Amino acid sequence: MKKKTSETVIVEGRFYTIASPNGRVLEVANYNPESGAAIQLWDYAGAQWQQWTFIPVGADTYRICNRFTGKAIDLCLGGTVDGTWLHQWDCNTGRGQQWKLEPTEDGYVRFRSVLADKYLDLYQAFSGNGGRAQIWSDNEGTNQRWLLKDVTDKNAIRPSAAQLEKRVKEQVEEVAQEAAKTAKKTARKAPVKKSTTKTTKTAARTCRTKKTAEAPAAETAAKPRRTRKSTAKSDETT
């Protein structure tokens, strides 16, 4: 299947770079194979995690899947508002992974989200290394224009075993850091429980004070009864 987009013929099963006007390309950050990994801009290094294939799902509509991870460009949490991050996720049939390709008059192509009706965009129009991909309303800016280049027949770099091992360690550290943050948040909430205990103790002291105050009253109430008994004895004597 072939589709003419701008000056690029898209062929199903082939791989392409998606480049900004300055030549940097979209990639999966840190060649991370996990769902949720960010989509960002970086200098092209001929790496598989910088290459994409287009799977047709309708007229000029595609899922865009990474060559290295096999996952698709996806709207984070299914968001549709301006500024929603793009990340990779397991391929599915949801509209959050469907993109309309729209050629421009100046030879570029734009990607419009079927779900959000917004365009693939760069955060704050930053086109340097690390620029995060997001969606934004149509602004006709260069940060919403892209060039496609077929790189299927060129040698593509894969991460080495050492790189993959390093990435696994980084992921373990990230999980540990998140666990530590969660533990700190839980610790901050602990004083609330102490406050509850303190309130209970205060209530107990109040209760004891009340009982102490009631004791003299009870003694006072008992005295008239003793007085009545004495009076009775006096009557009998008389």
SVG drawing of the C-alpha trace seen along z (x, -y; Angstrom):
<svg xmlns="http://www.w3.org/2000/svg" viewBox="-41 -30 69 38">
<polyline fill="none" stroke="black" stroke-width="0.4" points="0.0,0.0 1.4,-3.4 0.3,-6.9 1.8,-10.1 2.4,-12.5 4.2,-15.7 7.1,-14.4 7.4,-11.1 5.7,-7.9 4.6,-6.0 4.9,-2.2 3.5,0.1 6.2,2.2 9.0,-0.3 10.7,-2.5 11.0,-6.3 12.5,-9.1 10.2,-11.9 12.4,-15.1 11.8,-18.7 12.9,-21.4 16.3,-21.6 17.0,-17.9 16.5,-16.4 14.2,-13.4 11.5,-12.0 12.7,-9.1 11.8,-7.0 13.8,-8.6 16.7,-6.5 15.7,-3.6 13.3,-2.6 11.2,0.4 8.6,-0.1 5.1,-1.5 5.0,-5.1 8.5,-6.1 8.6,-9.7 8.7,-10.7 11.4,-13.4 13.6,-15.1 17.3,-14.2 20.1,-14.3 19.8,-11.4 22.2,-8.6 20.8,-5.9 19.3,-4.1 16.2,-1.9 14.5,-3.8 14.6,-6.8 12.8,-5.0 9.0,-4.5 6.7,-2.5 3.2,-3.6 0.3,-1.1 -2.8,-2.2 -6.1,-2.3 -8.1,-4.4 -7.9,-7.0 -4.6,-8.8 -4.8,-7.7 -2.1,-5.6 -0.7,-4.2 3.0,-5.3 5.0,-2.5 8.6,-2.5 11.0,-0.1 12.9,0.9 10.2,1.2 7.2,2.0 5.0,-0.4 2.9,-3.2 2.9,-7.0 0.1,-7.5 -1.7,-10.3 -0.7,-10.2 -3.8,-9.0 -5.9,-9.6 -5.7,-13.4 -7.1,-15.8 -6.2,-19.2 -3.3,-21.4 -0.1,-20.2 -0.9,-16.5 2.4,-14.6 3.0,-12.0 4.5,-8.7 4.8,-5.2 2.3,-2.4 1.4,1.1 -0.4,0.9 -4.2,0.9 -7.2,-0.1 -8.0,-3.2 -8.2,-6.6 -5.5,-7.9 -3.0,-6.2 -4.5,-7.3 -3.0,-10.1 -4.1,-11.9 -1.3,-12.9 -1.8,-16.3 0.7,-17.6 1.6,-21.3 2.2,-23.6 5.8,-24.0 6.6,-20.3 6.2,-19.2 3.6,-16.9 1.6,-17.5 0.1,-14.8 -3.3,-15.5 -4.6,-13.4 -7.9,-11.7 -9.0,-11.7 -8.0,-15.2 -8.1,-17.0 -4.8,-18.6 -1.4,-18.4 1.9,-16.7 3.9,-19.6 7.1,-20.4 6.7,-21.7 7.3,-25.5 8.5,-25.1 11.9,-23.8 13.7,-22.0 16.9,-21.1 17.9,-17.7 15.4,-16.6 12.5,-18.6 9.3,-16.9 6.6,-15.9 3.0,-17.0 -0.2,-17.9 -1.4,-21.5 -4.0,-23.3 -3.2,-24.3 -0.8,-27.3 0.9,-26.8 4.2,-26.9 7.4,-25.1 7.1,-23.1 4.1,-21.3 5.8,-20.6 7.8,-17.3 9.8,-15.7 9.6,-11.9 12.6,-10.0 12.7,-6.3 15.6,-4.7 14.6,-1.0 17.5,0.1 20.2,-1.6 21.9,0.2 20.2,-0.7 21.9,-0.7 20.5,1.4 21.4,0.9 24.4,3.0 24.0,5.6 25.8,3.1 23.4,0.3 20.4,2.5 21.8,3.7 22.4,0.1 18.9,-0.9 17.5,2.0 19.5,0.7 18.3,-2.8 14.7,-1.5 15.2,0.3 16.7,-2.9 13.7,-4.9 11.3,-2.4 13.3,-2.6 13.2,-6.4 9.4,-6.4 9.0,-4.0 11.1,-6.3 9.0,-9.3 5.8,-7.4 7.3,-6.4 8.1,-10.0 4.6,-11.1 3.2,-8.4 5.6,-9.5 4.4,-13.1 0.8,-12.0 1.8,-10.1 1.5,-13.1 -2.2,-13.2 -2.6,-9.9 -0.6,-11.3 -2.9,-14.2 -5.9,-11.9 -4.2,-10.0 -3.6,-13.3 -7.2,-14.3 -8.2,-10.9 -5.9,-11.5 -7.3,-15.0 -10.8,-13.6 -9.8,-11.0 -8.4,-13.8 -11.6,-15.8 -13.5,-12.7 -11.4,-12.2 -11.8,-15.9 -15.6,-15.6 -15.7,-12.6 -13.6,-14.4 -15.9,-17.4 -18.9,-15.1 -17.5,-13.4 -18.0,-16.4 -21.4,-16.9 -22.3,-13.3 -20.9,-13.8 -23.0,-16.9 -26.1,-15.1 -25.4,-12.4 -25.1,-14.7 -28.8,-15.6 -29.6,-12.0 -27.3,-11.7 -28.9,-14.8 -32.4,-13.3 -31.3,-10.2 -30.0,-12.3 -33.3,-14.1 -35.1,-10.8 -33.1,-9.7 -33.8,-12.9 -37.6,-12.4 -37.4,-8.8 -35.6,-10.1 -38.2,-12.6"/>
</svg>
